[in-house]
Amino acid sequence: MRKKVKINLALQGGGAHGAFTWGVLDRLLEDDDISFGWISAASAGTVNAVALAAGLAEGSRQAARAKLFKIWEAVHKSGVPDLAKLNPFLNGFSRPASMAQLATMWSPYEFNPLGFDPLRRLITDHVDFELIRTKSPVELLVSATHVNTGRARLFRREELTVEAVLASACLPTMHHAVEIDGAAYWDGGYSANPDLVTLASESPVGDTLLVMVSPRENDTLPKTAADIAAHTNRLTFNAPLLRDVEIITGVRETAGSFMVKGRLAPLVKHRFHIIDGGAVTGALSPDTTFKPDWNIMTYLHGAGRDHTEKWLAASRADIGRNETVDLASHFFPGISATGQPHVIAAGPRGPAKKPLKSGQRV
């Protein structure tokens, strides 16, 4: 008989490639012996997170699986073409070249002056936020980027609304900033994609599974305008995650010589695991990030399930016991000449700023 275990989830954003994460969650939900603690998410990862939380709040794992399916099916059915061209999460899923040019020539305040946002209808049709706030068995950390300062704002379960989800998925080239409590927010991927440090330092659950959908590397030099734009976006949205890995591995290196105290102390013993879909999404055209093609989304869903099946077979017994990924070598391979894990120096930046919390002023 297998023991029951609990894990946190950290869900990266990635547009339509978030269907890979859908597959991961779908497979995990089939395993009744695995339950979930906290979920940290950004952008498309947030959409997956609230679908999972909403289904569990309704009372069953099967409801969560059904909720995820319905939302991704709605993304497909609603995505062509009107939802695509005006929506932060779907951001031109079926966008022609002229639409890409529109985003560079005019701001959304010019081509969408009324701030029409079809994603609001899609989410509110499928997610009961009051039920999440009062009955969800999982804690949530949904990231959005405070426009004025660039700092992450983390929305917790008890304050989660459709506006928080829209803020987490608000690409500023395609949609008006989302205003909450008098402050403007953009996509959470700019500042926490997702937030690992807060999750690992505050959650009482000692294991976190990071689900990645963005490739970590690109071996070819981008030369066309489209390739350069795609590569720039990848670097931009991966940077917050790399920063968090630097902090975690830096704290652990320090712990080898000094006793670490304070809010970062739990990072020393926290156990990380990873399901990395970068090789799958990296083999696809960058355009597939913006297209709600059902064949592509179901392919990614299947790939997510397959990767999870393999991860469970290899690592399930380690949950609660051992970390199954060396963060430093996974994210910064080949840097150290000695073969030891090596962290890129943080330089004069100093320790990371704490993300904004509920009700905190900037």
N, C-alpha and C positions, 0 to 999 in steps of 0.2 A: 504494500500500500504506500503510495507516494505521500510525502508530507505536504501540507498546505503552506504556501509561501506568499509573501506580499512584496510588490515592487512599485517604485515610482516610475513614471514615464516622462521623458523629455522629447518633445515632438517638434522637429524642425519644419519651417515653412518651405514652400516650393511650388506654389501654383497647382496646376493639374497633376504634377508629379506627387502631390500629396496622396494620390490614390494608392501609392506604394504603402504609405502609413496606414491607410484604410485596411489593406490586406494584412498588415502586421497585427493590428488591433482585432481584426476579425478572427485570426487564428488564436490569439491569446485568449479571447473571450470563449473559445471552445474548451479551454482547459479550466475546469471548475476548481482546480487546486491552486490556481494563481489568482490573487486579488490585487487591487490597485490602491496605492496610498495617495501620493500627490501627483499631479500632472502639470508640468511646465510646458507652455506652447507658444508659438508665434505664427501669425498669418494662416496659411493653410493648415498648419498643425493645430491652431486654435479651433478651426472648424471641425476637425476630427475630434478634438478634446471635448468640445461642448456636445457633440453628437453622442460620444461615449457616456459622458456624465448625465445627459438627459435620459438616455436609455436605461442606465443603472438606477436613476432616480425613479423611473417608472416601475422598477421592481425586479428586473431580470436581465441576465446577460443576453438572452435572446432578443429582448427589446432593444438592447444597445446595438447588437449586430444589425437588426432591422432598421434602426435609426440611421446608422452609418450608410447602409445601402440606399435608403430613401433620399438622403441628402446628396450623395454622389449621383444618383439617378436624376435628381432634380437639377444638379449642375449640368448634366448632359442635356437634358430636355430644354432647359431655359437658356443655354449658353450661346445660341446662334440666332441672330447676330446681336440683337439689341442689348441683352444682358452683358455680353462680352465687352462691348465698346465703352460702357459707362460704369463698369464694376471694378472695385479695387482688388477683390480676390480673383475674379475671373479674368481681369486685365487683358482683354483682347485675345481670349482663347481661340477665336476664329478670325483674328484680326488680319486684314490684308495689309499690303505695304503702305497703302494710303493712310490707314489708321495709325500705323507706326509713325508716319510722318506727322500726322495730326498731333500726336502726343508731344512731339518735339517743337512744333511750330506755335501751338496754342496751349494755354493752361486749361485745366478742367473748369476753371471759373469762367472761361470764355466759351468753350464748346459745350459746356453743361452748366449754364448759369443757375438753374434751379436746384442743382445738386441731386438730381434723380439717382437713386441707388437701389437697383433691383435686388441686390443681395439681402437687403433688409427684409423684403417679402419672403425670400427663400428661407432665410434662417427663422423668422418668426412663424412661418407656416409649420416648421418641423421641431422647434425647440421651445420648451416651456421653461423660461428662465426662473420663474417663481419656484417651480418644482426643483430646479437645480440648486437654488439658493437655500432651500429649506430641507431637502431630502437627499441630495446627492451624497453618496458614500465616499466620494473622492474630493480632496482639496484641489483647487485650481490656481495656477499662476499664469495669467494671460498677459503677455507683454504687448505694450504699445510704446511708441516713441514720442516723448514730449517735444513738440516742434521747436519751442523757444530754446531749449537747453540741449536737446539730443539725448537726454537721459531716458532710461527705461522706466515706465510706470507699470507696475504689476497689479493687475486687477484680481482680487481673490474671489473665491466662490460666493461669499455672502454679498458681494457688491457687483456680481456679474450681470450685465444687461446686453441687449443686442448692440447698443452703442459701443461697448467694450470690444465685442467681436469685430464690429466694423472698423474700429480704430486699429485693432491688431492687424487687419488685412488691408489697410488703406495705403495704396501706392499713390504718392502725391502727383505723379504725372498723369494719373487717370481719374482721380477723384478729389473732391473737396476734403480738406482736413476734417476729422471728426471732433466735434467739440463736446467735452464732458466737464462739468463743473467749472465752466469758464476757461478751460485750457484746451488747446488744439493738439491733436495727435495724428501721427502717421504710422505706417506699418511697423510692427514690433520687430521685424527682422533687421531693422537698422541698428537696434540697440541691444537686443537679447533674442538670440535665435537658436535655441531657446535659452532661458536663464538656468544654468547649471549650478552656479554658486549658491544662490538663495535656496534652491531646491534641496541641495545636498546638505547645506548648513542648518536648515530649519526643519526639514521633514523628520519625523521620528522613525521613518522607515529607512533602513540602512543600505538598500540596493536601488540603483537607478538604471533603467534601460533607456539609452539614447537611440532614437530612431532618426537616421539621417536620410535625406533624399537628394541633397546637393552633392555633386562630385567634389572631392577634396582637391583634385589636381586636374590640370589640362596640359597634356604633353605637347600640344601643337601651338605654335605662335599665332594668335588671331591677327588677321590682316584685313579682312573685309569689315565694313562698317557694322554689319549684323553680328559677326563673330566677336568683334571688339566689344560691342554693347552687351552681348550675352556673357562674355568673360568678365567684364567690369561688374555686372550685376552679381555674378557668382562670388567674386572676391568681396564685394560689399556686404552681401548677406552671410557669408561665412565668417567674416571678421569678428563679430561678437562672440561666436562660439569658440574661435581660436583664442580670444582673449580670456574666456572663462577657463579653458584648458590650461593656459599659461598660469593663471592664478592658482588653480588646483594643484598642478604639478610643482609650482613654486613653493606653495605651503608645505607640500610633502617633502621637498628637498630641505627646507628649513627645519622640519621636524626631525631630520636626521642629526641635527646638531643642537637644537634648542627645543624646549617645550613650547608648543603652540597653544596660546590661550585666546579667549575671545570668541567672537561669532564664527570665525573661520576654522576653529579647532576641529569640528566634525568632519571637515574635508579630508583629514589625514586618514581616517579609517573607513570612510564611505566607500562602498563597493560599486564600481561602474561596469556596465555591460553595454554592448553596442550591436545594433543591426544596421548595417551600412548599405543603403540602396544606391550609392553613388555610381557604382559600376553599371547598374541597370539603367538609370536615368542618363548617365553620361554617354551611353551608346545610342541614345535617341537624339533626334534633331532638337536643338534648343527651342524651336517653334512649338514643340509638343507641350512645353510648359504652359502655353497660352491657348491650347485647343482642347475643348471638351469632347474629344473623340471617344466614343464608348469603347471601341476596340482597344485603343491605347490605355484607357483607364482600367479596363478589366484585365489587360495584360499586366499592368503595374500592380493591380490588386493581387493577381495570381503570383507575381514575383514576390510581393511582400509576404504572402502566406508561405511560399516555399522557403524564403530566407528565415522566416520565423520557425518553421518546422525544423530546419537544420540547426538553428540556434538552440532550440529547446532540447534537441537530441544531444547536443554537445555540452550545453551549459546549464541545463535546468538544475542539476544536482548542486551546482555551485552557488545558487541563489541563497543568500543568508550565510554563506561561508567564505567564498572567495570572489575576488574581482576577476573578470574574464577578459578584460582589455587593458593594455598598457597605454594610457592616454597619450603620454609623451611620444612613444614610438609610433603610435597609430597616426597621430596628427602631424608629427615632425620627424618623419623617417630619415635616417641617414645624415642627420646634422652632426651628431657627436662622433668625433674621431675615435673615441675610446669604446664606443658601442654602448655606453650608458645613456639612459634617457636624458635628453637635453631640452631645455626650454629656451625659446627665443627671449632675449632680455627685454624686460618691460621698459627699460630706459628711464627717463626722468618723469614719466607719467605718474609714478607712485602707485599706491594701492587703488583698486577700482572703487569708483564712487558707488555708494549704496543706491539701489533703484528706489524710485519714489514709491511710497506706500500710500495706502488709502488715506485720503484727507490731507496728505502732506503737501505743503506749499513748496514751490521751487525756489 
